[in-house]
Amino acid sequence: MGTERIYYVDAYLTEFEGKIVDSADGGRRVFLDRSAFYPASGGQPFDLGQLGGQTIVGVVDEDDGRVAHVLTGSVPDGPVKGQIDWVRRYDHMQQHTGQHLLSAVLMELFELPTLSFHMGDEVSTIELGAKEISEQQIETAETRANDLARSGRSVSISFEDAATVEGLRKQSQRAGTLRIVEIEGVDKSACGGTHVRSLAETLPLQIRRIEKVRGNIRLEFVCGGRAIRRAKQDFKILQELARRTASAPDKLPEFVASLKDRASEAEKERLRLATELAQRQGREEYAATATSADGVRRAQWQVERIDEAERSKALAFAACPKSVALVIGKQPAGVLIASSTDSGIDAGAVLKQTLAEFGGRGGGSATLAQGSVPDGACISVLAGKLGLR
């Protein structure tokens, strides 16, 4: 026999009495004849609270129709009292009703069906069967939802036979008796979740973000108390940014855009100066390098990472007559070879041949080549072929 689910008819009940009819795990997993605790289902998390003086840590909807209550400690068989964490419950009621409202509005205005719903700790999301949605559509849907909520439309619960029920936004795949949640003149859906009695309790509703996922659109929203808390948080952040930048809040977008432009120009200048410095270092390295018996100046240096500056330094070295430079990078392990056209060394050919022997990867031209190396032995062989050993 399944558990009588009190929340089906009264989601506002916060205290109830039931009888333990079965238990497991030493009394820490119990089954009642009736319960007001909502189990995780349909994208809505489970309720929290107290049962028989023990804290609820999980509520599970079993396949046999029973509801399992997972507790921190054991509870003896017999009558037991339960207390619902009302703050959490009411928040879930607001979010779930807000989802029904938003899904109905998106279908009404743009024929965008809701594929799934998930309620998180901070935000809720619905996945829409759509490839794209515009900012104008989002704004229109949000405005329409809030207008309907302000009208105070009633939200009612009824039970109808699946074979004869009509007017559902989304046809149910269940047979038998369906629990119907109906928003007056707005939506009618088969749903087992907890809901508020009036749309006014969902105010305000705010769409926070949209993103593409699996070829569909995921829409993030908050409503009721969550929306108010997020609005306050956003305002505090806005005030702090305005204070730190000595800018009026409504001028922040303009200020940030200007700051971004200046940062981009500064980065370009930094890269230009870094390149000039690297080139100078390359020429100085060449001047300080002794000429080998064959008239070629060979240099080798090790760096943490082969970046654009090190590449510029090596190229500047190899821009001088009869020269070859080997740069060894630690993280990630790699090498770069730069050689002058009159050095008699084909950088790309030497690197490719050596890497092939050790299973490394890389390549390049006759004057510049770069690749990854599997171990130190490869570097030693490569240095030997370049006349550095």
Sine and cosine of phi, psi and omega as CSV:
sin_phi,cos_phi,sin_psi,cos_psi,sin_omega,cos_omega
0.00,0.00,0.74,-0.67,-0.04,-1.00
-0.97,0.23,0.20,-0.98,0.01,-1.00
-0.98,0.18,0.72,-0.69,0.11,-0.99
-0.95,0.32,0.84,-0.55,-0.10,-0.99
-0.99,-0.16,0.98,-0.20,-0.08,-1.00
-0.90,0.43,-0.56,0.83,-0.05,-1.00
-0.91,0.41,-0.29,0.96,0.05,-1.00
-0.86,0.50,-0.59,0.81,-0.06,-1.00
-0.94,-0.35,-0.36,0.93,-0.01,-1.00
-0.58,-0.82,1.00,-0.06,0.00,-1.00
-0.98,0.22,-0.18,0.98,-0.04,-1.00
-1.00,-0.01,-0.13,0.99,0.01,-1.00
-0.95,0.32,0.83,-0.56,-0.06,-1.00
-0.96,-0.29,-0.29,0.96,0.04,-1.00
-0.73,-0.68,0.60,-0.80,-0.03,-1.00
-0.43,-0.90,0.21,-0.98,0.10,-1.00
-0.84,-0.54,0.66,-0.75,0.04,-1.00
-0.61,-0.79,0.02,-1.00,0.00,-1.00
-0.83,-0.56,0.76,-0.64,0.06,-1.00
-0.96,0.29,0.86,-0.52,-0.02,-1.00
-0.95,-0.30,-0.23,0.97,0.02,-1.00
-0.30,-0.95,0.39,-0.92,0.02,-1.00
-0.46,-0.89,0.28,-0.96,0.03,-1.00
-0.49,-0.87,0.09,-1.00,0.03,-1.00
0.80,0.60,0.70,0.71,0.05,-1.00
0.91,0.42,0.52,0.86,0.02,-1.00
1.00,0.05,0.10,0.99,0.00,-1.00
-0.99,-0.11,-0.04,1.00,0.10,-0.99
-0.75,-0.67,0.95,-0.30,-0.15,-0.99
-0.85,-0.53,0.42,-0.91,0.02,-1.00
-0.84,-0.54,0.74,-0.67,-0.03,-1.00
-0.95,-0.32,0.34,-0.94,0.11,-0.99
-0.95,0.31,-0.47,0.88,0.04,-1.00
-0.52,-0.86,0.57,-0.82,-0.05,-1.00
-0.48,-0.88,0.56,-0.83,0.09,-1.00
-0.98,-0.18,-0.05,1.00,-0.01,-1.00
-0.98,0.19,0.78,-0.63,0.00,-1.00
-1.00,0.08,0.80,-0.60,0.05,-1.00
-1.00,0.09,0.45,-0.89,0.03,-1.00
-0.84,0.54,0.84,-0.54,-0.04,-1.00
-0.18,-0.98,0.53,-0.85,0.11,-0.99
0.87,0.49,0.47,0.88,0.00,-1.00
1.00,0.04,-0.08,1.00,0.00,-1.00
-0.97,-0.22,0.75,-0.67,0.01,-1.00
-0.93,0.36,0.27,-0.96,0.01,-1.00
-0.97,0.24,0.33,-0.94,0.07,-1.00
-0.97,0.26,0.37,-0.93,0.16,-0.99
-0.89,-0.46,0.15,-0.99,0.02,-1.00
0.47,-0.88,-0.45,-0.89,-0.03,-1.00
-0.82,-0.57,0.59,-0.81,0.09,-1.00
-0.66,-0.75,0.90,-0.44,-0.01,-1.00
0.86,0.50,0.51,0.86,0.01,-1.00
1.00,0.09,-0.06,1.00,0.02,-1.00
-0.97,-0.26,0.49,-0.87,-0.03,-1.00
-0.99,0.13,0.72,-0.69,0.07,-1.00
-0.97,0.24,0.78,-0.63,0.07,-1.00
-0.88,-0.47,-0.08,1.00,0.03,-1.00
-0.14,-0.99,0.59,-0.81,0.09,-1.00
-0.75,-0.66,0.86,-0.50,-0.17,-0.99
-0.87,-0.49,0.74,-0.68,0.07,-1.00
-1.00,0.06,0.96,-0.28,-0.04,-1.00
-0.98,0.19,0.38,-0.93,-0.02,-1.00
-0.90,0.43,-0.44,0.90,-0.04,-1.00
-1.00,0.06,0.16,0.99,0.04,-1.00
1.00,-0.01,-0.05,1.00,0.03,-1.00
-1.00,0.00,0.38,-0.92,0.06,-1.00
-0.94,-0.34,0.84,-0.54,0.02,-1.00
-1.00,-0.09,0.73,-0.68,0.02,-1.00
-0.95,-0.32,0.90,-0.44,-0.04,-1.00
-0.99,-0.10,0.82,-0.57,-0.15,-0.99
-0.87,-0.49,0.29,-0.96,0.06,-1.00
-0.98,0.22,-0.41,0.91,0.01,-1.00
-0.61,-0.79,0.12,-0.99,-0.06,-1.00
-0.99,0.17,0.46,-0.89,0.06,-1.00
-0.78,-0.62,0.76,-0.65,-0.01,-1.00
-0.93,0.36,0.44,-0.90,0.02,-1.00
-0.88,0.47,0.44,-0.90,0.03,-1.00
0.88,-0.47,-0.26,-0.97,0.00,-1.00
-0.89,0.46,0.54,-0.84,-0.03,-1.00
-0.47,-0.88,0.52,-0.85,0.03,-1.00
-0.97,-0.25,0.61,-0.79,0.03,-1.00
-0.83,-0.56,0.61,-0.79,0.07,-1.00
-0.80,-0.60,0.82,-0.58,-0.03,-1.00
-0.99,0.12,0.67,-0.75,0.17,-0.98
-0.94,0.34,0.99,-0.13,-0.14,-0.99
-0.92,0.39,-0.60,0.80,0.00,-1.00
-0.86,0.52,-0.72,0.69,0.01,-1.00
-0.93,0.37,-0.72,0.70,-0.02,-1.00
-0.85,0.52,-0.75,0.66,-0.06,-1.00
-0.91,0.41,-0.61,0.79,0.07,-1.00
-0.86,0.51,-0.71,0.70,0.01,-1.00
-0.90,0.43,-0.60,0.80,0.04,-1.00
-0.89,0.46,-0.68,0.73,0.01,-1.00
-0.90,0.44,-0.73,0.69,-0.05,-1.00
-0.91,0.40,-0.67,0.74,-0.05,-1.00
-0.93,0.37,-0.66,0.75,0.06,-1.00
-0.91,0.41,-0.63,0.78,0.06,-1.00
-0.87,0.50,-0.59,0.81,0.04,-1.00
-0.90,0.43,-0.70,0.71,0.04,-1.00
-0.85,0.52,-0.70,0.72,0.00,-1.00
-0.89,0.46,-0.75,0.66,-0.05,-1.00
-0.91,0.41,-0.67,0.74,0.02,-1.00
-0.88,0.47,-0.65,0.76,0.02,-1.00
-0.91,0.42,-0.67,0.74,-0.01,-1.00
-0.91,0.42,-0.68,0.73,0.00,-1.00
-0.91,0.41,-0.54,0.84,0.07,-1.00
-0.96,0.28,-0.67,0.74,-0.01,-1.00
-0.89,0.45,-0.72,0.69,-0.10,-1.00
-0.99,0.16,-0.67,0.74,-0.18,-0.98
-0.78,-0.63,0.08,1.00,-0.02,-1.00
0.82,0.57,0.70,0.72,0.03,-1.00
-0.97,-0.23,0.94,-0.33,-0.06,-1.00
-0.98,0.20,0.57,-0.82,0.09,-1.00
-1.00,0.06,0.83,-0.55,-0.01,-1.00
-1.00,-0.02,-0.58,0.81,-0.02,-1.00
-0.39,-0.92,0.28,-0.96,-0.02,-1.00
-0.65,-0.76,0.66,-0.75,0.07,-1.00
-0.65,-0.76,0.76,-0.66,0.02,-1.00
-0.96,-0.29,0.90,-0.44,0.03,-1.00
-0.99,-0.14,-0.04,-1.00,0.00,-1.00
-0.94,0.33,-0.53,0.85,-0.06,-1.00
-0.94,-0.35,-0.65,0.76,-0.03,-1.00
-0.69,-0.72,0.28,-0.96,0.10,-0.99
-0.88,-0.47,0.40,-0.92,0.00,-1.00
-0.70,-0.72,0.51,-0.86,0.19,-0.98
-0.79,-0.61,0.61,-0.79,0.05,-1.00
-0.98,-0.22,0.83,-0.56,-0.05,-1.00
-0.98,-0.17,0.60,-0.80,0.08,-1.00
-0.98,0.17,0.95,0.30,-0.05,-1.00
-0.49,-0.87,0.54,-0.84,0.03,-1.00
-0.99,0.16,-0.49,0.87,-0.01,-1.00
-0.38,-0.93,0.33,-0.95,0.07,-1.00
-0.52,-0.85,0.68,-0.73,-0.09,-1.00
-1.00,0.03,0.30,-0.95,0.06,-1.00
-0.89,0.46,-0.58,0.82,0.02,-1.00
-0.91,0.42,-0.64,0.77,0.04,-1.00
-0.91,0.42,-0.64,0.77,0.03,-1.00
-0.89,0.47,-0.72,0.69,-0.01,-1.00
-0.90,0.44,-0.65,0.76,0.00,-1.00
-0.91,0.42,-0.68,0.73,0.00,-1.00
-0.91,0.42,-0.67,0.74,0.00,-1.00
-0.89,0.45,-0.69,0.72,0.01,-1.00
-0.89,0.45,-0.71,0.71,-0.01,-1.00
-0.89,0.46,-0.68,0.73,-0.01,-1.00
-0.89,0.46,-0.68,0.73,-0.01,-1.00
-0.94,0.34,-0.57,0.82,0.07,-1.00
-0.89,0.45,-0.69,0.73,0.02,-1.00
-0.91,0.41,-0.64,0.77,0.01,-1.00
-0.89,0.45,-0.64,0.77,0.00,-1.00
-0.91,0.40,-0.39,0.92,0.02,-1.00
-0.95,0.30,-0.21,0.98,0.06,-1.00
0.93,0.36,0.53,0.85,0.02,-1.00
-0.83,0.56,0.62,-0.78,-0.01,-1.00
-0.97,0.23,0.47,-0.88,0.08,-1.00
-0.86,-0.50,0.89,-0.46,-0.10,-1.00
-0.86,-0.52,0.37,-0.93,0.01,-1.00
-0.90,-0.44,0.71,-0.71,0.09,-1.00
-0.58,-0.82,0.14,-0.99,0.01,-1.00
-0.78,-0.63,0.82,-0.58,-0.04,-1.00
-0.72,-0.70,0.38,-0.92,0.01,-1.00
-0.97,0.23,0.73,-0.68,-0.05,-1.00
-0.87,0.50,-0.47,0.88,-0.06,-1.00
-0.97,0.24,-0.37,0.93,-0.08,-1.00
-0.87,-0.50,-0.15,0.99,-0.05,-1.00
-0.89,0.46,0.59,-0.80,-0.01,-1.00
-0.75,-0.66,0.38,-0.92,0.13,-0.99
0.99,0.15,0.26,0.97,0.01,-1.00
-0.95,0.30,0.65,-0.76,0.07,-1.00
-0.89,0.46,-0.62,0.79,0.02,-1.00
-0.71,-0.70,0.83,-0.56,-0.05,-1.00
-0.89,0.45,0.73,-0.69,0.01,-1.00
-0.99,0.11,0.56,-0.83,0.04,-1.00
-1.00,-0.04,-0.04,1.00,-0.01,-1.00
-0.99,0.13,0.45,-0.89,0.07,-1.00
-0.95,-0.32,0.22,-0.98,0.03,-1.00
0.99,0.11,-0.53,-0.85,-0.04,-1.00
-0.99,0.13,0.76,-0.65,0.03,-1.00
-0.95,-0.31,0.62,-0.79,0.15,-0.99
-1.00,0.03,0.85,-0.53,-0.09,-1.00
-0.95,-0.33,0.79,-0.62,0.11,-0.99
-0.96,-0.28,0.87,-0.49,-0.08,-1.00
-0.84,-0.55,0.81,-0.58,0.13,-0.99
-1.00,-0.09,0.86,-0.51,-0.11,-0.99
-0.75,0.67,0.91,-0.41,0.06,-1.00
0.93,0.36,0.17,0.99,-0.08,-1.00
-0.82,-0.57,-0.74,0.67,-0.13,-0.99
-0.44,-0.90,0.47,-0.88,0.08,-1.00
-0.58,-0.81,0.90,-0.43,-0.10,-1.00
-0.66,-0.75,0.57,-0.82,0.15,-0.99
-0.98,0.19,0.85,-0.53,-0.10,-0.99
-0.38,-0.93,0.63,-0.78,0.02,-1.00
-0.97,-0.22,0.11,0.99,-0.08,-1.00
-0.99,0.15,0.06,-1.00,0.03,-1.00
-1.00,-0.09,0.64,-0.77,-0.09,-1.00
-0.64,-0.77,0.37,-0.93,0.07,-1.00
-0.98,0.19,0.18,-0.98,-0.03,-1.00
-1.00,0.03,-0.36,0.93,-0.05,-1.00
-0.66,-0.75,0.62,-0.79,0.04,-1.00
-0.87,0.50,-0.43,0.90,-0.01,-1.00
-0.87,0.50,-0.43,0.90,-0.01,-1.00
-0.96,0.28,-0.16,0.99,0.02,-1.00
-1.00,-0.03,-0.14,0.99,-0.06,-1.00
-0.92,0.38,0.58,-0.82,-0.23,0.97
-1.00,0.08,0.30,-0.95,0.08,-1.00
-0.93,-0.37,0.74,-0.67,-0.06,-1.00
-0.72,-0.70,0.80,-0.60,0.11,-0.99
-1.00,0.06,0.86,-0.50,-0.14,-0.99
-1.00,-0.05,-0.63,0.78,-0.14,-0.99
-0.30,-0.95,0.45,-0.89,0.12,-0.99
-0.76,-0.65,0.52,-0.85,0.06,-1.00
-0.46,-0.89,0.38,-0.92,0.04,-1.00
-1.00,0.00,0.69,-0.72,0.00,-1.00
-0.49,-0.87,0.79,-0.61,0.01,-1.00
0.81,0.59,0.55,0.83,0.01,-1.00
0.98,0.18,0.07,1.00,0.02,-1.00
-0.89,-0.46,-0.10,-1.00,0.02,-1.00
-0.93,-0.38,0.80,-0.60,0.11,-0.99
-0.97,-0.24,0.79,-0.61,-0.06,-1.00
-0.90,-0.43,0.79,-0.61,-0.02,-1.00
-0.97,-0.23,0.74,-0.67,-0.04,-1.00
-0.58,-0.82,0.29,-0.96,0.12,-0.99
-0.65,-0.76,0.42,-0.91,0.08,-1.00
-0.47,-0.88,0.20,-0.98,0.00,-1.00
0.89,0.45,-0.68,-0.73,-0.03,-1.00
-0.86,0.52,-0.59,0.81,0.02,-1.00
-0.88,0.48,-0.71,0.71,-0.03,-1.00
-0.89,0.46,-0.63,0.77,0.02,-1.00
-0.91,0.41,-0.69,0.72,0.02,-1.00
-0.90,0.44,-0.66,0.75,0.00,-1.00
-0.92,0.39,-0.59,0.80,0.03,-1.00
-0.91,0.42,-0.65,0.76,0.05,-1.00
-0.90,0.44,-0.67,0.74,0.01,-1.00
-0.90,0.44,-0.69,0.72,0.03,-1.00
-0.87,0.49,-0.66,0.75,-0.02,-1.00
-0.92,0.40,-0.63,0.77,0.04,-1.00
-0.89,0.45,-0.67,0.74,0.03,-1.00
-0.89,0.45,-0.68,0.73,0.01,-1.00
-0.88,0.47,-0.69,0.72,0.02,-1.00
-0.89,0.45,-0.67,0.74,-0.02,-1.00
-0.91,0.41,-0.66,0.75,0.04,-1.00
-0.90,0.44,-0.65,0.76,0.02,-1.00
-0.90,0.44,-0.65,0.76,0.01,-1.00
-0.90,0.43,-0.71,0.70,-0.05,-1.00
-0.93,0.38,-0.50,0.87,-0.05,-1.00
-0.99,-0.17,-0.03,1.00,-0.04,-1.00
0.80,0.60,0.68,0.73,-0.03,-1.00
-0.78,-0.62,0.53,-0.85,0.06,-1.00
-0.92,0.40,0.59,-0.81,-0.03,-1.00
-0.78,0.62,-0.66,0.75,-0.04,-1.00
-0.97,0.25,-0.12,0.99,0.04,-1.00
-0.98,-0.20,-0.02,1.00,-0.06,-1.00
-0.87,0.49,-0.69,0.72,0.03,-1.00
-0.83,0.55,-0.68,0.73,0.02,-1.00
-0.90,0.43,-0.66,0.75,-0.01,-1.00
-0.91,0.41,-0.70,0.72,-0.02,-1.00
-0.90,0.43,-0.64,0.77,0.03,-1.00
-0.88,0.47,-0.67,0.74,0.03,-1.00
-0.90,0.43,-0.67,0.75,0.00,-1.00
-0.89,0.45,-0.65,0.76,0.02,-1.00
-0.90,0.43,-0.65,0.76,0.03,-1.00
-0.89,0.46,-0.69,0.72,-0.01,-1.00
-0.91,0.40,-0.63,0.78,0.02,-1.00
-0.90,0.43,-0.62,0.78,0.02,-1.00
-0.91,0.41,-0.67,0.74,0.03,-1.00
-0.91,0.41,-0.63,0.78,0.01,-1.00
-0.91,0.42,-0.62,0.79,0.02,-1.00
-0.92,0.39,-0.64,0.77,0.05,-1.00
-0.88,0.48,-0.68,0.74,0.01,-1.00
-0.92,0.40,-0.64,0.77,0.04,-1.00
-0.88,0.48,-0.70,0.72,0.01,-1.00
-0.90,0.43,-0.62,0.78,0.02,-1.00
-0.89,0.45,-0.72,0.70,0.00,-1.00
-0.92,0.38,-0.61,0.79,0.01,-1.00
-0.90,0.43,-0.63,0.78,0.02,-1.00
-0.92,0.39,-0.68,0.73,0.02,-1.00
-0.88,0.47,-0.68,0.73,0.01,-1.00
-0.89,0.45,-0.69,0.73,-0.01,-1.00
-0.90,0.45,-0.65,0.76,0.02,-1.00
-0.90,0.43,-0.64,0.76,0.04,-1.00
-0.90,0.44,-0.67,0.74,0.02,-1.00
-0.90,0.44,-0.59,0.81,0.03,-1.00
-0.90,0.43,-0.68,0.73,0.02,-1.00
-0.92,0.39,-0.62,0.78,0.03,-1.00
-0.92,0.39,-0.60,0.80,0.04,-1.00
-0.89,0.45,-0.65,0.76,0.02,-1.00
-0.89,0.45,-0.70,0.71,-0.02,-1.00
-0.90,0.45,-0.51,0.86,-0.03,-1.00
-1.00,0.03,-0.09,1.00,-0.05,-1.00
-1.00,-0.04,0.75,-0.66,0.01,-1.00
-0.95,0.30,0.49,-0.87,0.02,-1.00
-1.00,0.10,0.73,-0.68,0.01,-1.00
-0.97,0.26,0.13,-0.99,-0.04,-1.00
-0.86,0.51,-0.51,0.86,-0.01,-1.00
-1.00,0.04,0.12,0.99,0.06,-1.00
1.00,0.06,0.07,1.00,-0.01,-1.00
-0.99,-0.17,0.70,-0.72,0.09,-1.00
-1.00,-0.06,0.85,-0.53,-0.06,-1.00
-0.89,-0.45,0.74,-0.68,0.02,-1.00
-0.69,-0.72,0.48,-0.88,0.00,-1.00
-0.60,-0.80,0.70,-0.72,0.10,-1.00
-0.57,-0.82,0.42,-0.91,-0.05,-1.00
-0.92,-0.40,0.67,-0.75,-0.01,-1.00
-0.72,-0.70,0.28,-0.96,0.05,-1.00
-0.92,0.40,-0.67,0.74,-0.04,-1.00
-0.53,-0.85,0.68,-0.74,0.03,-1.00
-0.99,0.11,0.99,-0.17,-0.01,-1.00
-0.94,-0.33,-0.17,-0.99,-0.06,-1.00
-0.90,0.43,-0.55,0.84,0.00,-1.00
-0.92,0.40,-0.69,0.72,0.01,-1.00
-0.92,0.40,-0.57,0.82,0.04,-1.00
-0.91,0.42,-0.66,0.75,0.01,-1.00
-0.91,0.41,-0.64,0.77,0.02,-1.00
-0.88,0.47,-0.70,0.71,0.00,-1.00
-0.91,0.40,-0.64,0.77,0.01,-1.00
-0.92,0.40,-0.61,0.79,0.04,-1.00
-0.91,0.42,-0.63,0.78,0.05,-1.00
-0.88,0.48,-0.73,0.69,-0.07,-1.00
-0.98,0.21,-0.13,0.99,0.06,-1.00
-0.97,0.23,-0.26,0.97,0.05,-1.00
-0.99,0.11,0.37,-0.93,-0.06,-1.00
-0.87,0.49,0.59,-0.80,0.11,-0.99
0.66,0.75,0.97,0.24,-0.07,-1.00
-0.55,-0.83,0.45,-0.89,0.10,-0.99
-0.50,-0.86,0.72,-0.70,0.00,-1.00
-0.82,-0.57,0.67,-0.74,0.07,-1.00
-0.88,-0.47,0.87,-0.50,0.03,-1.00
-0.94,-0.33,0.78,-0.63,-0.05,-1.00
-0.92,-0.38,0.85,-0.53,0.00,-1.00
-0.98,-0.20,0.61,-0.79,-0.01,-1.00
-1.00,0.04,-0.78,0.63,-0.07,-1.00
-0.77,-0.64,0.96,-0.28,-0.08,1.00
-0.97,0.23,0.33,-0.94,-0.01,-1.00
-0.91,0.41,0.86,-0.52,-0.03,-1.00
-0.27,-0.96,0.12,-0.99,0.01,-1.00
-0.67,-0.75,0.42,-0.91,0.11,-0.99
-0.69,-0.73,0.72,-0.69,0.04,-1.00
-0.88,-0.48,0.77,-0.63,0.10,-0.99
-0.81,-0.58,0.76,-0.64,-0.03,-1.00
-0.67,-0.74,0.54,-0.84,0.03,-1.00
-0.97,0.23,0.35,-0.93,-0.04,-1.00
-0.93,0.38,-0.38,0.93,-0.02,-1.00
-0.98,-0.21,0.23,0.97,-0.04,-1.00
-0.99,0.15,-0.30,0.95,-0.06,-1.00
0.99,0.17,0.16,0.99,-0.03,-1.00
-0.88,-0.47,0.82,-0.58,0.07,-1.00
-1.00,-0.07,0.98,-0.20,-0.10,-0.99
-0.84,0.54,-0.72,0.69,-0.03,-1.00
-0.89,0.45,-0.69,0.73,-0.03,-1.00
-0.91,0.41,-0.69,0.72,0.00,-1.00
-0.89,0.46,-0.71,0.71,-0.03,-1.00
-0.91,0.42,-0.73,0.68,-0.05,-1.00
-0.88,0.48,-0.68,0.73,-0.01,-1.00
-0.90,0.43,-0.68,0.73,-0.04,-1.00
-0.93,0.36,-0.69,0.72,0.00,-1.00
-0.90,0.44,-0.56,0.83,0.02,-1.00
-0.88,0.47,-0.53,0.85,-0.02,-1.00
-0.95,0.31,-0.45,0.89,-0.10,-1.00
-0.91,-0.41,0.02,1.00,0.02,-1.00
0.99,0.17,0.37,0.93,0.04,-1.00
-1.00,0.07,0.00,-1.00,-0.03,-1.00
-0.74,-0.67,0.63,-0.77,0.05,-1.00
0.41,-0.91,-0.02,-1.00,0.00,-1.00
0.14,-0.99,-0.17,-0.99,0.00,-1.00
0.36,-0.93,-0.30,-0.95,-0.04,-1.00
-1.00,-0.09,-0.07,-1.00,-0.01,-1.00
-0.93,0.37,-0.42,0.91,-0.05,-1.00
-0.95,-0.30,-0.24,0.97,0.00,-1.00
-0.49,-0.87,0.81,-0.59,0.00,-1.00
-0.57,-0.82,0.52,-0.85,-0.04,-1.00
-0.53,-0.85,0.55,-0.84,0.02,-1.00
-0.25,-0.97,0.10,-1.00,0.05,-1.00
-0.99,-0.16,0.53,-0.85,-0.04,-1.00
-0.84,-0.54,0.62,-0.78,-0.04,-1.00
-0.98,0.20,-0.50,0.87,-0.02,-1.00
-0.35,-0.94,0.08,-1.00,-0.03,-1.00
-0.92,0.40,-0.47,0.88,-0.01,-1.00
-0.88,0.47,-0.60,0.80,0.01,-1.00
-0.89,0.45,-0.65,0.76,0.00,-1.00
-0.91,0.41,-0.65,0.76,0.01,-1.00
-0.89,0.45,-0.69,0.73,0.02,-1.00
-0.90,0.43,-0.69,0.73,-0.01,-1.00
-0.88,0.47,-0.69,0.72,0.02,-1.00
-0.88,0.48,-0.62,0.79,0.02,-1.00
-0.90,0.43,-0.67,0.74,0.00,-1.00
-0.92,0.39,-0.41,0.91,0.01,-1.00
-1.00,-0.01,0.01,1.00,0.03,-1.00
0.99,0.14,0.34,0.94,-0.01,-1.00
-0.99,-0.10,0.06,1.00,0.04,-1.00
-0.79,-0.62,0.00,0.00,0.00,0.00
